[in-house]
Amino acid sequence: MLTRMTTVPHSHSELYIGLMSGTSLDGVDGVLVDFSGAHPVLVADAYVAFPPDLRRAFLDLQQAGHDEIHREALAANALASLYAECVEQLLKKSGCIRREIRAIGAHGQTIRHQPGAHDGLGYTRQTQHAAVLAERTGIDVIADFRSRDVAAGGQGAPLVPAVHRALFGQPDAWQVVCNIGGIANLTVLPPQASDARDSVLGFDCGPGNALLDHWVHTHHGQAYDRDGAWARTGDVDATLLARLCSEPFFDLPPPKSTGRDLFNPAWLKHQAGEALARLRPQNVQATLLALTTDTIASAVRRHAPLAKSLVVCGGGARNGAMMARLSEQLPGVDIAPSDKFGVPANQVEALAFAWLARQCVRREPGNLHHATGAAGPRVLGTIYPA
């Protein structure tokens, strides 16, 4: 369990910063974490919102287009500036000085994710200018965490199960952790005292908030449907839901991962057909929420039938309508945001990349290869010295 620190750590603490900007494209979450004790200690957290033009630029880069290299480079520069701003906020809030920070773990912004898609060796691209971030902050930066796992035959995702195990694992009970960002992913944690304790399962299970955010932005200009308020005004259309759930990805066995390469507006238009024009927009929103929750619930029933507890993190944990439907779909399962375990829901992934940076510095594996499908444990990340 993560505890919150109220005093500035001493200069010999193992302090790392984690920065995460996910597929929801809302902004940068940052944490400063002290790993010197038996459990990670949160020293400070910060958030920097994406300007609308940067969010649009990253959305456009999800698809092939004119002058991509130039547009990606400009977006990466802008992202590095936001990352640097987030680091400055963390230093100010914590009272720490730069030389106390061992390294920054910066995830970057995923613009393409196609592991194993081309003759068995695919690629994943998280764009950022880590060198610019190192220059701006004067702190070592570690980036490009996913590529080595992909090179070893893995999916490159999800990379957070190891941190989920450390934060949420139970000694004598099965535990499931679900991160609902732009994409939803599950971590299935066997009891720590069992013979299966090392067989952690982690995989992407569906679209998360990506399609919901697209639909509400299209009709109301909002970045997201706060608390699922608009979805609550609509009714789930069973026929449309069945069409959406017919996507073959949902039936693939783990390890598997996905992204906006699949779950994007073009996919929605193709799967839904004339229903998008026929149905009231709020009914589509309600149905998209059901798609996210029901595919999560189906994955829990299939891969963690003994679990009695589901920990939810990411933006979905703040969506009351989503949490309510999850509870309906999983009766008998205690569903709660990660805040209940002392870890704010929006900080779990940023903390994970602080931990992954530490693993890289220590030259220790950062992947759980049986979860990603890689050939074995690998040290992840590329180091950009300050």
C-alpha positions in Angstrom: 0.0 0.0 0.0 1.2 3.5 -0.8 1.4 6.0 2.0 1.5 9.8 1.6 4.5 11.6 2.9 4.1 14.9 4.7 7.8 15.8 5.2 10.6 16.3 2.7 12.8 13.1 2.5 16.4 13.1 3.3 19.0 13.6 0.6 19.9 9.9 0.4 16.3 8.6 -0.4 15.7 6.9 -3.7 13.5 9.6 -5.3 12.0 9.0 -8.7 9.5 11.0 -10.8 6.9 9.2 -13.0 5.1 11.0 -15.8 2.2 9.5 -17.7 0.0 10.9 -20.5 -2.4 8.1 -21.5 -4.7 7.3 -24.3 -7.4 9.6 -22.8 -5.3 12.5 -24.0 -6.5 14.7 -21.2 -3.1 15.7 -19.7 0.0 14.7 -17.8 -0.1 13.0 -14.4 3.1 13.2 -12.4 4.3 11.8 -9.1 7.4 12.1 -7.0 8.0 8.8 -5.1 10.4 7.7 -2.5 11.4 4.1 -2.9 13.9 3.9 0.0 11.6 2.1 2.4 9.7 -1.2 2.4 6.8 0.5 0.6 6.8 3.4 -1.9 6.0 6.7 -0.4 4.2 9.4 -2.3 6.0 12.7 -1.8 4.1 14.9 -4.3 1.7 14.7 -7.2 0.9 17.2 -10.1 -1.3 17.4 -13.2 -0.9 19.5 -16.3 -3.8 19.6 -18.8 -3.3 19.2 -22.5 -4.0 22.3 -24.6 -6.8 21.5 -27.1 -4.5 21.9 -30.1 -2.0 19.4 -28.7 -4.8 16.9 -28.0 -6.0 17.4 -31.6 -2.5 16.9 -32.9 -2.1 13.6 -31.1 -5.5 12.4 -32.2 -4.6 13.2 -35.8 -1.3 11.3 -35.5 -3.3 8.1 -34.7 -3.9 7.8 -38.4 -1.7 8.1 -41.5 -1.6 11.7 -42.8 0.5 14.3 -44.6 3.8 15.4 -43.2 3.6 13.1 -40.2 7.3 13.2 -39.2 7.2 17.0 -38.9 3.9 17.1 -37.1 5.0 14.3 -34.7 8.3 16.2 -33.9 6.4 19.4 -33.1 3.9 17.5 -30.9 6.8 15.7 -29.1 8.5 19.1 -28.4 5.2 20.4 -26.9 4.8 17.3 -24.8 8.4 17.7 -23.5 7.5 21.2 -22.4 4.4 20.0 -20.5 6.4 17.2 -18.9 9.0 19.8 -17.8 6.3 21.9 -16.3 4.9 19.0 -14.4 8.4 18.2 -13.0 8.7 21.8 -11.9 5.4 21.6 -10.0 6.6 18.4 -8.3 9.8 19.9 -7.2 8.0 23.0 -5.9 5.4 21.0 -4.0 7.9 18.6 -2.4 10.6 21.1 -1.6 13.1 18.7 -3.2 16.0 19.9 -5.3 17.0 18.5 -8.7 20.1 16.6 -7.5 18.0 14.6 -5.1 16.0 13.1 -7.9 17.6 9.9 -9.3 15.7 9.8 -12.6 12.4 10.7 -14.4 10.4 7.8 -15.9 8.5 9.4 -18.8 6.1 7.2 -20.8 5.5 9.4 -23.8 2.3 9.6 -25.9 1.3 6.4 -27.7 0.5 7.2 -31.3 0.8 3.7 -32.8 0.7 0.3 -31.2 1.1 -2.8 -33.4 3.0 -5.5 -31.6 3.6 -8.7 -33.6 1.6 -7.3 -36.5 4.3 -7.5 -39.2 5.9 -10.9 -39.7 5.7 -11.6 -36.0 7.7 -8.5 -35.1 5.7 -5.4 -34.7 6.3 -2.1 -33.1 5.0 0.4 -30.6 5.7 4.1 -30.7 5.4 6.4 -27.7 6.5 9.8 -29.0 8.3 12.4 -26.9 11.6 14.3 -26.9 13.3 12.8 -23.8 16.5 14.6 -24.6 14.6 17.9 -24.4 13.1 16.9 -21.1 16.6 16.0 -19.7 17.9 19.3 -21.0 15.1 21.3 -19.5 15.1 19.6 -16.1 18.7 18.7 -15.5 17.6 15.2 -14.4 18.3 11.9 -16.0 15.3 10.8 -18.1 14.3 7.2 -18.9 11.9 6.7 -21.8 10.9 4.1 -24.5 9.9 1.4 -21.9 7.8 -0.7 -24.2 10.1 -1.4 -27.2 12.4 -3.9 -25.6 9.5 -6.1 -24.5 8.1 -6.0 -28.1 11.6 -6.9 -29.4 11.5 -9.9 -27.2 8.2 -11.0 -28.8 6.0 -9.4 -26.2 3.0 -7.1 -26.5 4.9 -4.2 -24.8 1.8 -3.9 -22.6 0.6 -3.8 -20.0 3.7 -2.8 -18.0 1.9 -2.0 -14.7 1.1 -5.5 -13.4 4.3 -5.7 -11.4 3.4 -2.5 -9.6 -0.2 -3.6 -9.2 1.1 -6.8 -7.5 3.3 -4.7 -5.1 0.5 -2.3 -4.2 -2.7 -4.4 -4.3 -1.8 -8.0 -3.9 -3.5 -9.9 -1.1 -1.9 -12.7 0.9 -4.8 -15.2 0.7 -7.2 -13.9 -1.9 -7.5 -13.4 -5.7 -7.4 -9.7 -6.6 -8.2 -8.0 -9.9 -7.0 -4.5 -10.8 -8.6 -2.6 -13.7 -7.2 0.6 -15.1 -9.8 2.4 -17.2 -8.0 5.1 -19.2 -8.5 5.5 -22.9 -8.1 1.8 -23.1 -9.1 -0.6 -20.3 -6.7 -3.2 -19.0 -6.8 -5.9 -16.3 -4.3 -7.4 -13.9 -5.2 -10.7 -12.3 -3.3 -11.3 -9.0 -3.3 -14.7 -7.5 -3.0 -15.0 -3.7 0.6 -14.1 -2.7 0.7 -17.1 -0.4 -0.3 -19.6 -3.2 1.9 -21.6 -5.6 0.5 -19.5 -8.4 1.8 -16.2 -6.9 4.2 -15.6 -9.8 1.5 -16.2 -12.5 0.2 -12.7 -12.7 -2.0 -12.1 -15.7 -2.2 -8.7 -17.4 -3.8 -7.7 -20.7 -5.9 -5.0 -22.4 -9.6 -5.9 -22.4 -11.3 -3.1 -24.4 -11.9 0.5 -25.3 -12.1 2.1 -21.9 -12.9 5.8 -22.3 -11.6 6.3 -25.8 -14.9 5.9 -27.7 -17.0 7.6 -24.9 -14.7 10.7 -25.0 -15.0 10.8 -28.8 -18.7 10.7 -28.8 -19.3 13.3 -26.1 -16.8 15.6 -27.7 -18.5 15.2 -31.1 -21.9 16.1 -29.7 -21.2 18.5 -26.9 -17.6 19.6 -27.4 -16.6 18.2 -24.0 -13.4 16.4 -23.4 -15.2 13.7 -21.4 -18.6 12.8 -19.9 -18.2 13.9 -16.3 -19.4 11.2 -14.0 -21.2 9.6 -16.9 -23.9 12.3 -16.6 -24.9 12.3 -20.3 -24.8 8.5 -20.5 -27.2 8.3 -17.6 -29.8 10.2 -19.7 -29.7 7.5 -22.4 -30.8 3.9 -22.7 -28.6 1.0 -23.8 -29.5 -0.3 -27.2 -29.1 -4.1 -27.0 -28.7 -4.6 -30.8 -26.0 -2.0 -31.1 -24.2 -3.4 -28.0 -24.2 -6.9 -29.5 -22.7 -5.5 -32.7 -20.0 -3.8 -30.8 -19.2 -6.8 -28.7 -18.8 -9.0 -31.8 -15.3 -7.5 -32.3 -12.9 -10.5 -32.4 -10.4 -8.8 -30.1 -12.6 -9.4 -27.1 -12.4 -13.2 -27.6 -8.6 -13.4 -28.1 -6.8 -15.0 -25.2 -4.1 -13.1 -23.3 -1.4 -11.9 -23.8 -3.0 -9.2 -25.9 -2.9 -5.4 -26.1 -4.7 -2.8 -28.1 -5.1 1.0 -28.6 -6.6 3.7 -30.7 -5.3 1.8 -33.7 -8.3 -0.4 -33.3 -10.8 1.4 -31.1 -11.3 4.6 -32.9 -14.1 6.6 -34.6 -13.7 4.6 -37.9 -14.1 1.3 -36.0 -17.2 2.6 -34.3 -18.7 3.8 -37.6 -17.9 0.4 -39.2 -19.3 -1.7 -36.4 -22.4 0.4 -35.7 -23.4 1.2 -39.2 -26.7 3.0 -39.6 -27.4 2.8 -35.8 -25.3 5.9 -35.2 -27.7 8.0 -37.3 -30.9 6.2 -36.1 -30.3 6.3 -32.4 -30.5 9.3 -30.1 -26.9 10.4 -29.3 -27.3 9.8 -25.6 -28.4 6.2 -26.3 -25.2 5.7 -28.2 -23.3 7.1 -25.2 -25.1 4.8 -22.8 -24.3 1.8 -25.1 -20.6 2.8 -25.4 -20.4 2.9 -21.6 -22.0 -0.6 -21.5 -19.5 -1.8 -24.0 -16.6 -0.7 -21.7 -18.1 -2.1 -18.5 -19.5 -5.3 -20.0 -16.3 -6.3 -21.7 -14.4 -5.7 -18.4 -16.9 -7.8 -16.5 -16.7 -10.6 -19.1 -12.9 -10.6 -18.8 -13.1 -10.8 -15.0 -15.6 -13.7 -15.1 -13.4 -15.5 -17.7 -10.0 -15.0 -16.2 -10.6 -14.4 -12.5 -13.7 -16.4 -11.5 -12.5 -16.6 -7.9 -11.9 -12.9 -7.4 -14.1 -11.2 -4.9 -12.5 -7.8 -5.2 -12.0 -5.4 -8.1 -9.7 -2.3 -7.7 -10.4 0.4 -10.3 -7.9 3.1 -11.2 -7.7 5.6 -14.1 -10.3 8.1 -15.1 -13.1 5.4 -15.1 -12.8 5.2 -11.3 -14.3 8.8 -11.2 -17.2 7.9 -13.5 -20.1 7.0 -11.2 -22.3 5.6 -14.0 -19.4 3.3 -15.1 -18.8 2.1 -11.5 -22.5 1.5 -11.0 -22.8 -0.7 -14.1 -19.7 -2.6 -13.3 -21.3 -3.5 -9.9 -24.5 -4.6 -11.7 -22.4 -6.8 -14.1 -20.3 -8.3 -11.3 -22.7 -9.1 -8.3 -20.8 -10.4 -5.3 -17.6 -8.6 -6.3 -16.5 -5.7 -4.1 -15.7 -2.9 -6.5 -13.8 0.2 -5.3 -11.5 2.8 -6.6 -7.8 2.4 -5.7 -8.1 5.4 -3.3 -9.6 2.9 -0.8 -6.1 1.3 -0.8 -4.3 4.5 -0.3 -3.4 5.1 -4.0 -5.3 7.9 -5.8 -6.9 6.5 -8.9 -5.3 9.0 -11.3 -1.7 8.4 -10.0 -1.3 4.6 -10.3 0.2 4.6 -13.8 2.5 7.6 -13.2 3.8 5.7 -10.1 4.3 2.7 -12.3 6.7 4.6 -14.5 8.6 5.9 -11.6 9.1 2.3 -10.5 10.0 1.3 -14.0 12.6 4.0 -14.1 14.1 2.7 -10.9 14.2 -0.8 -12.4 16.1 0.5 -15.4 18.6 2.4 -13.2 19.2 -0.8 -11.1 19.4 -2.9 -14.3 16.5 -5.1 -13.1 13.7 -6.4 -15.3 10.6 -4.2 -15.6 8.3 -6.6 -17.4 6.3 -9.6 -16.2 7.1 -11.6 -19.4 4.3 -14.2 -18.8 1.9 -11.2 -18.8 3.2 -9.5 -21.9 4.2 -12.6 -23.8 7.9 -11.7 -24.1 10.6 -14.4 -24.3 11.8 -13.6 -20.8 12.4 -10.8 -18.2 14.0 -7.7 -19.8 15.4 -4.4 -18.5 13.2 -1.8 -20.1 13.9 1.8 -21.1 16.4 4.1 -22.7 18.5 6.5 -20.6 19.0 10.1 -21.5 21.6 11.5 -19.1 21.1 15.1 -17.8 
